[in-house]
Amino acid sequence: MMAQLEWVVKGGDAVLPDGVKRLDIGIAGGLIVAIGEHLDTTHAQIIDAAGLTVMPGAIDVHVHLNEPALGHWEGFRTGTLALAAGGCTTFFDMPLNGRPPTVSVPALRLKQALAESASRIDYGLWGGLMPGYLDQIEPLAAAGVIGFKAFMSSPGSFEEGDFCEVDDLHLLRGMARIAPTGRLLALHAESEPIVSALAREMRQEGRVDARSYAMSRPVWAEREAVRRALLAAEMTGCPVHFVHISSAEAVMDIAEARRSGVDASIETCAHYLTLTVDDFVQLGAIAKCAPPLRDTSNLERMWELIADGTINLVSSDHSPCPPEMKAGDNYFDIWGGISGAQSTMELVLGEGCLKRGISLERAARILAEAPAQRFGISDRKGSIQVGLDADLALVDLNHAYTLKQEDLLDRHRQSPYVGRTFGCRVIRTLVRGQTVYEVSGIGRGDKQGGGLPIRPTPLFANRQPRRQDS
């Protein structure tokens, strides 16, 4: 017998795995319990979705909310409010830039406590692969981290004990330990020897402008690191996830390795799909990131690789900092990171679906379904199906608006998209059936908490290495 409906999202165009259909969605106990035409609403509260598109809530697998100790950079309360305003219902928080970084179980417990008290949407927490902490991999996996993150280039740490990059030996040994845990390894793939040498040359020549910074981190530095990581993944059998891939060439390198049997997924970010290096020069430090923005032809090729399914998912890589860290004329010294938590879904739908003809089903896949499947949470999240959490984003595809700074809900309200006209707008976001954001004002206040932790199903356990490390 179907549970008595508590809420009905009525009359919207629901983006289901098998197509877009005008249906009602019935919710009880935080779950989707019915999908159909003209559901009985006798005892239910109605959410009128007429004229709206109902997307599965986005799962942003790459967010930096900087807890503990650096909450003044962002923090769980403001960061998750911004995510909710962008139609995101679940996020995975990276192990940096908090102090201590999440490379041990005590550090994880500290972050868990902070997230539990402040996150208004559901969350997973990344563990870190860092020299000196390899023995923490198995305990962190047992404690519930969503996966592990490693840097192949410097993350720009400031103090002793901050998160730092791995060398090739620690990368290989870390992968060998991660492989049996049922987790995967996320990689920031840029070659540190290449980018540091080029940066040093630029500085010596006095070339510290935006374009010179971008030139110091070329596509071939990304590709070189990607190829090294793929070889290590092949040797150890460790599933890998390449974060914020910026170039079509690197995407194709990973796709070729997948065809040969390497278990690898590809993430890109909304800024690589909407901004170019010329925008970086024009906008300035607010658009600085690593890898840097690329040219227009690369941007269009990235959309093609989304359309054909080569790129698996899109994240925000929301990486905020205080405004003073974005000031100055030396682009090598300015903090690198784009604050985009609030805009990812609207950019994918507007730039991808409305402008380039990407299907809504493809958008739902890269924003929700594929992340849920890749990270072992598809038994609860990722699509609009009976039995899954009622995580929904109601979007008006006919509501164009120009983003203003006062529309932003992250702590410092910094975004390269301010002044940009979006082709659509998230109107309402539900997490497990509860409204956490509404454009009219609901969910914008001081309410904290409510989000629940997510533990992955160990989909990748018991992998055996294809070649032994000598």
NORUR-V667174 format. One record per backbone hydrogen bond with DSSP energy under -1.0 kcal/mol. CO is the residue of the C=O (numbers start at 1). NH is the residue of the N-H. E is the energy in kcal/mol with one decimal. If there is no record, write none. Layout:
co->[CO	CO]
nh->[NH	NH]
e->[E	E]
This chain:
co->[6	7	8	9	10	12	12	13	14	14	16	19	21	21	24	25	26	26	27	27	28	30	31	32	34	36	41	45	47	49	52	53	54	55	58	58	60	62	63	65	66	68	70	75	76	77	78	79	80	81	83	84	87	89	90	91	92	93	95	101	102	104	105	106	107	108	109	110	111	112	113	115	119	122	123	124	125	127	130	133	134	136	137	138	139	140	141	147	148	149	150	151	152	159	167	168	169	170	171	172	173	174	175	178	184	185	186	187	188	191	192	193	194	195	196	197	198	199	200	201	202	203	206	208	209	210	211	212	214	218	218	219	220	221	221	222	223	224	225	226	227	228	229	230	231	232	233	234	235	239	240	241	242	247	248	249	250	251	252	253	254	255	257	258	262	263	265	266	266	267	268	271	276	277	278	279	280	284	285	288	294	295	296	297	298	299	300	301	302	303	304	305	305	306	313	315	318	322	323	324	325	330	330	338	340	343	344	345	346	347	348	348	349	350	352	359	360	361	362	363	364	364	365	366	367	368	369	370	371	372	373	376	377	377	380	383	385	388	389	390	391	392	393	394	394	395	396	396	401	403	404	405	415	417	420	422	425	427	428	429	429	430	431	434	437	438	441	442	452	457]
nh->[45	27	47	25	49	14	23	54	16	21	19	16	14	23	36	9	33	34	6	7	31	390	28	387	26	24	44	8	10	52	13	395	15	393	89	90	92	317	94	75	70	99	73	79	80	81	82	83	84	85	88	87	58	122	60	124	63	126	102	103	128	108	109	110	111	112	113	114	115	116	117	119	451	91	454	93	146	149	133	136	137	140	141	142	143	145	144	127	186	129	188	166	192	162	171	172	173	174	175	176	177	178	179	181	148	241	150	243	152	195	196	197	198	199	200	201	202	203	204	205	207	206	208	331	213	214	215	216	217	221	222	223	224	191	225	226	227	228	229	230	231	232	233	234	235	236	237	466	467	185	265	187	267	251	252	253	254	255	256	257	258	259	262	261	264	240	242	312	313	245	315	275	280	281	282	283	284	287	288	337	277	299	300	301	302	303	304	305	306	307	308	310	311	309	268	270	64	325	326	327	335	333	334	319	343	347	348	349	350	351	352	353	354	355	358	363	364	365	366	367	368	369	370	314	59	372	373	374	375	377	376	457	380	381	389	385	388	32	391	433	57	430	55	427	428	53	399	425	422	419	407	408	418	420	403	401	396	439	394	436	437	392	434	431	429	441	444	438	123	459]
e->[-2.7	-2.9	-2.9	-2.1	-2.7	-1.1	-1.7	-2.3	-1.1	-2.3	-1.6	-2.5	-2.6	-1.0	-2.0	-2.7	-2.6	-1.4	-2.9	-1.9	-2.0	-2.6	-2.1	-3.4	-3.4	-3.1	-1.0	-2.3	-2.6	-2.5	-2.6	-3.1	-2.7	-2.7	-2.4	-1.5	-2.3	-1.5	-3.0	-1.5	-1.3	-2.6	-2.3	-2.1	-2.0	-1.3	-2.1	-2.1	-2.4	-2.0	-2.3	-1.9	-2.5	-1.7	-2.4	-2.4	-1.6	-2.8	-1.6	-2.3	-1.8	-2.1	-2.6	-1.9	-2.0	-2.9	-2.1	-1.6	-2.6	-2.6	-1.3	-2.8	-3.0	-1.7	-2.5	-2.5	-2.4	-1.7	-2.0	-1.8	-1.5	-2.4	-2.4	-2.3	-1.7	-1.9	-1.2	-2.9	-4.0	-3.0	-2.4	-2.6	-1.2	-2.1	-2.2	-2.5	-2.6	-2.6	-2.5	-2.0	-1.3	-2.3	-2.6	-2.1	-2.4	-2.7	-2.5	-1.9	-2.3	-2.6	-2.5	-1.4	-2.4	-2.2	-2.2	-2.0	-2.4	-2.5	-2.3	-1.7	-2.7	-1.6	-1.1	-3.1	-2.1	-2.2	-2.2	-1.4	-1.3	-1.1	-1.2	-2.6	-2.0	-1.1	-1.5	-2.4	-2.5	-1.8	-2.4	-2.4	-1.9	-2.0	-2.5	-2.3	-2.2	-2.0	-2.3	-1.0	-1.1	-2.3	-1.9	-2.4	-2.3	-1.9	-2.1	-1.8	-2.1	-2.6	-2.3	-1.7	-2.3	-1.8	-2.2	-1.8	-1.2	-2.6	-2.7	-1.1	-1.8	-3.1	-2.2	-2.1	-2.0	-2.1	-2.0	-3.8	-2.6	-2.3	-2.0	-2.2	-2.3	-1.9	-2.3	-2.0	-2.3	-1.6	-1.7	-1.9	-1.2	-2.6	-2.0	-1.1	-2.2	-1.2	-2.1	-1.5	-2.4	-1.9	-1.9	-1.0	-2.4	-1.2	-1.3	-2.1	-1.5	-2.5	-2.5	-2.7	-2.5	-2.6	-1.4	-1.2	-2.6	-1.4	-2.5	-2.1	-2.7	-1.8	-2.4	-1.9	-1.9	-1.9	-3.0	-1.6	-3.0	-2.1	-2.3	-2.9	-2.0	-2.7	-1.1	-2.5	-1.9	-2.6	-2.6	-1.2	-1.9	-2.9	-2.2	-2.6	-2.3	-3.0	-3.0	-3.3	-1.5	-3.2	-1.3	-1.5	-3.3	-3.1	-1.7	-1.3	-1.1	-2.5	-2.5	-1.9	-2.7	-2.8	-3.1	-2.6	-1.3	-1.7	-1.9	-2.7	-2.4	-2.5	-1.9	-2.3	-2.2	-2.3]
